Amino acid sequence: MFSETVQAEGHLIDSDILTKIFDIIIACESTYEVLEFQIGKTNDEVSRILLSVNSKSKESLEQALGDLLLLGCRPIEENDAHLKPAEKNACVPDDFYSTTNHRTTVRHQGQWLTASAQRMDAVICIENGQAICRKLRDVKKGDSIVCGHEGIRVMPEFKERDRMGFAFMSNEISSERRVETSVKKIAEMMRQIKKEKGKIVFVSGPVVIHTGGSIYLSQLIKSGYVSALLSGNALAVHDIENALFGTSLGVDLEHGLPIHEGHKNHMRAINTINRAGSIPEAVKQGILKSGVMHDCVKANIPFILAGSIRDDGPLPETLMDLVQAQDQYAKHLQDAHMVICLSSMLHSIAVGNMLPSWVKTVCVDINPAVVTKLSDRGSAQAIGIVTDVGLFVNMLARELAN
């Protein structure tokens, strides 16, 4: 038998971590023996477990230890992490450690280093005495890459025992949840973040415009609740179409009816911005006088428009270089305290992949599958609200105005 003693601590029972630990060991055709178990008795007191993992083969034990690491289990014996050089640009050794979005530390020369730029699906480089999460495409030949699972600690986020905290909404996603209750709690957190001069990033799809939510998103921008807006070409196009012609996808938003030749209004909007030279220039020249993009320019709020193959135009500001768009998204997500994703599955999942697990994340969509998929892709910290996004932004703006 091959054996290793591991330990873990945190709100293990509340967060179902303990059950997952036992399930992983059994799935890896191994057995366990609980050596010590202390249960936290207060909201602040954590639980601690010490257990022996036993396997019939070294391979099974290694697999179990690697999977348990992601749940915060670590060997009691502390060793430095194994480092290997990258053989060429964007290429690392086969046994590289692939990061999660949870807080991670690496033991190097007897010291535990906290990995910076934490995100999932990255590698960890040791550079000038620092541990850095780095995307594979950014790895350079000779970089020191952390390999295997020794000398690594992962600290997953635990469900809050404070039942009035953010975790109160993180139960099963349901369209039957009372939206007003969720909106009040989100508004309360946003007020606190703004008071502490924190950062709230909005990720939005064009549905916000189609459902009449642009006026309320503009209110949030004017009130100082939006630190950055991440989206695609379509949101800006239809927002500008609405500001110039009162339509979105050719539909009169006031009466809900398609207008004559309204189908070409979005192209007219793009043409108008192209003639001005840019969105800020259209605002400066008095051509664009309202809307989400207008208010971002006026409030000096950064907006990043990531392009796609289906885009019309695109607008001058739309980044058609995918790598550049990803880097700009990541730049503006740095140090975010809260991220609110409004009805954009692809942008929401992309942003979720870039966020560390301790960032409060809200995903709003009329389709339950969208908010479920974000969680399934690894962003377990995201809470889902199933409702019309225009209605949600309306309620949120009103609640914050109160």
C-alpha positions in Angstrom: 0.0 0.0 0.0 1.1 3.6 -0.7 0.0 6.1 1.9 0.1 9.9 2.5 -1.3 11.9 5.4 -3.1 15.1 4.5 -4.8 17.9 6.3 -7.5 20.5 5.5 -9.2 23.3 7.4 -12.1 25.7 6.8 -15.9 25.5 6.9 -15.7 21.9 5.6 -19.1 20.8 6.6 -21.1 23.9 5.6 -19.5 24.0 2.1 -19.8 20.3 1.4 -16.0 20.1 1.1 -15.8 17.1 3.5 -18.2 15.0 1.3 -16.2 15.9 -1.8 -12.9 14.9 -0.1 -14.3 11.4 0.7 -15.8 11.0 -2.8 -12.5 11.9 -4.5 -10.6 9.3 -2.5 -13.1 6.6 -3.3 -13.2 7.6 -7.0 -9.4 7.2 -7.2 -9.8 3.6 -5.9 -8.2 4.5 -2.6 -9.3 4.4 1.0 -9.1 6.8 3.9 -8.7 6.8 7.7 -9.7 9.9 9.7 -7.0 10.5 12.2 -8.3 13.7 13.7 -11.4 15.8 13.2 -12.2 19.0 15.0 -15.6 20.7 14.2 -15.8 24.5 14.4 -18.5 25.6 16.9 -18.9 29.2 16.0 -19.2 31.3 12.8 -15.5 32.3 13.0 -14.2 28.9 14.1 -13.1 26.6 11.3 -13.1 22.8 11.2 -9.9 20.8 10.8 -9.3 17.3 9.6 -6.3 15.0 9.4 -6.6 11.8 7.4 -4.5 9.1 5.9 -5.0 8.3 2.2 -4.1 4.8 1.1 -3.8 3.4 -2.4 -2.7 0.1 -4.0 -0.6 1.9 -6.5 1.6 5.0 -6.6 -0.4 6.3 -9.6 -3.7 6.1 -7.8 -2.2 7.9 -4.8 -0.8 10.7 -7.0 -4.1 11.1 -8.7 -5.9 11.3 -5.4 -3.5 13.8 -3.9 -3.7 16.0 -7.0 -7.5 16.1 -6.9 -7.5 16.6 -3.2 -5.2 19.6 -3.5 -7.9 21.5 -5.4 -10.2 21.1 -2.3 -7.5 22.6 0.0 -6.0 19.3 1.3 -2.3 19.3 1.6 0.4 16.9 2.9 1.6 17.5 6.4 5.2 17.2 5.2 6.2 20.5 3.6 8.5 20.4 0.6 9.5 23.0 -2.0 7.6 23.0 -5.3 9.2 21.3 -8.2 10.5 23.7 -10.8 11.3 22.9 -14.5 12.3 25.3 -17.3 10.0 26.1 -20.2 11.5 24.4 -23.2 10.3 27.1 -25.6 7.9 30.0 -25.8 4.3 29.1 -25.0 5.4 25.5 -24.1 5.8 24.0 -20.7 6.7 20.5 -19.2 3.9 18.0 -19.4 3.4 17.7 -15.6 2.8 21.5 -15.2 0.5 22.6 -12.4 -2.7 24.0 -13.9 -4.2 26.7 -11.6 -7.7 27.0 -10.2 -9.3 30.4 -9.5 -8.8 29.8 -5.7 -6.1 31.6 -3.7 -2.8 29.6 -4.1 0.5 29.7 -2.4 3.8 28.0 -3.6 6.7 26.9 -1.4 10.0 28.2 -2.8 13.3 28.0 -0.9 11.4 27.4 2.3 9.1 30.4 1.9 5.4 30.3 1.0 4.7 32.7 -1.8 1.2 33.9 -2.7 0.5 33.6 -6.4 -0.3 36.9 -8.0 -2.8 37.5 -10.9 -4.8 34.4 -9.7 -7.0 32.9 -12.3 -8.0 29.4 -13.6 -6.3 27.6 -16.4 -2.9 29.2 -16.0 0.6 28.0 -15.0 2.6 29.3 -12.1 6.0 30.8 -12.8 8.6 31.6 -10.2 10.3 34.9 -11.1 12.5 37.2 -9.0 11.3 35.5 -5.8 7.6 35.8 -6.8 5.0 33.3 -7.8 3.0 34.6 -10.9 0.0 33.0 -12.6 0.7 33.2 -16.3 -1.3 32.3 -19.4 0.4 29.6 -21.5 0.7 32.0 -24.4 2.7 34.4 -22.2 5.3 31.8 -21.1 8.8 32.5 -22.4 11.6 29.9 -23.0 13.5 29.3 -19.7 10.7 30.4 -17.3 10.7 28.4 -14.1 7.4 26.5 -14.2 5.8 24.9 -11.1 5.2 21.2 -11.8 3.5 18.4 -10.0 1.5 19.1 -6.8 4.2 19.2 -4.1 4.8 22.5 -2.4 1.4 23.9 -3.4 -1.5 25.0 -1.2 -4.9 25.9 -2.5 -7.5 27.7 -0.4 -11.0 27.3 -1.8 -13.6 29.9 -0.9 -15.9 28.6 1.8 -19.6 29.3 2.0 -20.1 32.1 4.5 -21.7 31.2 7.8 -23.0 34.7 8.0 -26.5 33.9 6.7 -27.1 37.5 5.7 -23.9 37.6 3.6 -23.4 37.1 -0.1 -23.7 33.3 0.3 -27.4 33.5 1.2 -28.2 33.7 -2.5 -25.8 30.9 -3.6 -28.3 28.1 -3.2 -29.8 26.3 -6.2 -30.5 28.5 -9.2 -34.2 29.0 -9.6 -36.6 31.2 -11.5 -38.9 31.1 -8.4 -36.5 33.0 -6.2 -37.9 36.4 -5.2 -35.8 38.8 -7.3 -36.6 41.8 -5.1 -34.8 40.2 -2.2 -31.7 39.5 -4.3 -31.7 43.0 -5.7 -31.8 44.6 -2.2 -28.8 42.5 -1.1 -26.8 43.3 -4.2 -27.6 47.0 -3.9 -26.5 46.9 -0.2 -23.2 45.4 -1.2 -22.7 47.8 -4.0 -23.2 50.8 -1.7 -20.6 49.4 0.7 -18.1 48.8 -2.1 -18.6 52.3 -3.5 -18.3 53.7 0.0 -14.9 51.9 0.4 -13.9 53.1 -3.1 -13.9 49.6 -4.4 -14.3 48.5 -8.0 -17.6 47.2 -9.6 -17.3 45.9 -13.1 -20.3 45.3 -15.4 -20.3 42.7 -18.2 -23.2 43.2 -20.5 -24.8 41.9 -23.7 -27.1 43.8 -26.1 -30.2 42.3 -24.5 -29.9 45.1 -21.9 -30.7 47.5 -24.8 -33.4 45.3 -26.4 -35.3 45.0 -23.1 -35.2 48.8 -22.4 -32.6 48.6 -19.7 -30.2 51.2 -21.2 -31.7 54.1 -19.3 -31.2 52.3 -16.0 -27.7 51.2 -16.8 -26.9 54.8 -17.6 -28.3 55.8 -14.2 -25.8 53.4 -12.5 -23.0 54.9 -14.6 -23.9 58.5 -13.7 -24.3 57.5 -10.0 -20.7 56.1 -9.9 -21.6 52.4 -9.5 -19.8 51.3 -12.7 -16.0 51.2 -12.7 -15.7 49.6 -16.1 -18.0 48.1 -18.8 -16.9 45.0 -20.6 -19.0 43.9 -23.6 -18.9 43.3 -27.4 -19.6 45.2 -30.5 -23.4 44.5 -30.4 -24.1 46.3 -27.1 -22.5 49.5 -28.3 -24.1 49.3 -31.8 -27.7 48.9 -30.5 -27.2 51.4 -27.7 -26.1 54.0 -30.3 -28.9 52.9 -32.6 -31.4 53.5 -29.7 -29.8 56.9 -28.9 -29.9 58.1 -32.5 -33.1 56.5 -33.8 -35.1 55.2 -30.8 -34.9 51.6 -32.0 -33.0 48.5 -31.2 -32.8 45.8 -33.9 -35.2 48.0 -35.8 -37.9 47.8 -33.1 -39.3 51.0 -31.6 -38.5 50.6 -27.9 -41.3 52.9 -26.8 -44.1 51.1 -28.6 -42.5 47.7 -29.1 -43.2 47.8 -32.9 -40.9 47.4 -35.9 -40.6 50.6 -37.9 -40.3 51.0 -41.7 -36.7 50.2 -42.8 -35.7 49.9 -39.1 -33.6 46.8 -40.0 -30.9 49.1 -41.3 -30.8 51.4 -38.3 -27.9 49.5 -36.7 -25.9 50.0 -39.9 -26.8 53.6 -39.9 -25.6 53.9 -36.3 -22.2 52.3 -37.3 -22.0 54.6 -40.3 -22.6 57.7 -38.1 -19.8 56.7 -35.7 -17.4 55.9 -38.5 -18.1 59.4 -40.0 -17.3 61.0 -36.6 -14.2 58.8 -36.3 -14.9 57.2 -32.9 -17.5 57.0 -30.1 -15.8 59.7 -28.0 -15.5 62.0 -31.1 -19.3 61.5 -31.7 -19.9 62.6 -28.1 -17.5 65.5 -28.4 -19.2 66.7 -31.7 -22.6 66.5 -30.1 -23.8 63.8 -32.5 -24.2 61.2 -29.7 -26.2 62.9 -26.9 -27.4 60.0 -24.8 -27.1 56.3 -24.0 -24.8 53.9 -22.2 -21.8 54.7 -24.4 -22.4 58.4 -24.2 -22.5 58.3 -20.4 -19.4 56.1 -20.2 -17.5 58.7 -22.3 -18.9 61.6 -20.2 -18.1 59.9 -16.9 -14.6 58.7 -18.1 -15.6 55.1 -17.5 -13.4 52.7 -19.5 -15.3 50.3 -21.8 -13.9 47.4 -23.7 -15.6 46.0 -26.8 -14.4 42.5 -27.7 -15.2 41.6 -31.3 -16.4 38.4 -32.9 -16.8 36.9 -36.3 -20.5 37.8 -36.4 -20.1 41.6 -35.9 -21.4 44.1 -38.3 -19.1 47.0 -38.9 -17.5 46.8 -36.4 -17.3 50.1 -34.5 -13.9 51.8 -34.5 -13.4 50.9 -30.8 -14.1 47.2 -31.2 -11.0 45.1 -30.6 -10.9 42.4 -33.4 -7.6 41.0 -32.1 -8.9 38.3 -29.6 -5.7 38.2 -27.6 -5.7 42.0 -27.2 -9.4 41.9 -26.1 -8.7 39.2 -23.5 -5.8 41.2 -22.1 -7.9 44.3 -21.9 -10.7 42.5 -20.1 -8.2 41.0 -17.6 -6.6 44.5 -17.1 -9.9 46.1 -16.1 -10.9 43.0 -13.9 -7.8 43.4 -11.8 -8.7 44.2 -8.1 -12.4 44.1 -8.9 -14.6 43.7 -5.7 -17.8 42.7 -7.6 -18.6 41.7 -11.1 -22.2 41.9 -12.5 -22.9 39.9 -15.7 -26.0 40.9 -17.6 -27.4 38.5 -20.1 -24.3 37.6 -22.1 -23.3 33.9 -21.9 -20.0 34.0 -23.8 -18.7 37.2 -22.2 -19.8 36.1 -18.7 -18.0 32.7 -19.0 -14.9 34.4 -20.4 -14.9 36.9 -17.4 -15.5 34.1 -15.0 -12.4 32.3 -16.2 -10.4 35.4 -15.5 -11.6 36.0 -11.9 -10.2 34.7 -8.7 -12.9 32.9 -6.6 -13.1 35.6 -3.9 -14.6 38.2 -6.2 -18.4 38.5 -5.7 -20.0 37.6 -9.0 -23.6 38.0 -10.1 -25.0 36.5 -13.3 -28.4 37.6 -14.5 -30.2 35.9 -17.4 -33.7 34.9 -18.3 -32.3 31.5 -19.3 -31.4 29.3 -16.2 -29.0 27.3 -18.4 -26.7 30.4 -18.8 -26.2 31.0 -15.0 -25.8 27.3 -14.5 -23.2 27.0 -17.2 -21.1 29.7 -15.6 -21.0 27.7 -12.4 -20.3 24.5 -14.3 -17.3 26.0 -16.0 -15.6 26.5 -12.6 -16.9 29.9 -11.4 -18.6 28.4 -8.4 -18.6 31.8 -6.6 -21.1 33.1 -9.1 -24.7 33.4 -7.9 -27.4 33.3 -10.5 -30.6 35.4 -10.8 -33.1 34.1 -13.4 -35.1 37.1 -14.6 -35.6 39.6 -17.4 -32.3 41.6 -17.5 -34.1 44.9 -18.3 -36.3 44.4 -15.3 -33.3 43.6 -13.1 -31.4 46.7 -14.0 -34.5 48.8 -13.5 -35.0 47.4 -10.0 -31.3 47.8 -9.2 -31.2 51.4 -10.3 -34.4 52.2 -8.3 -33.1 50.4 -5.2 -29.8 52.3 -5.3 -31.6 55.6 -5.9 -33.5 55.0 -2.7 
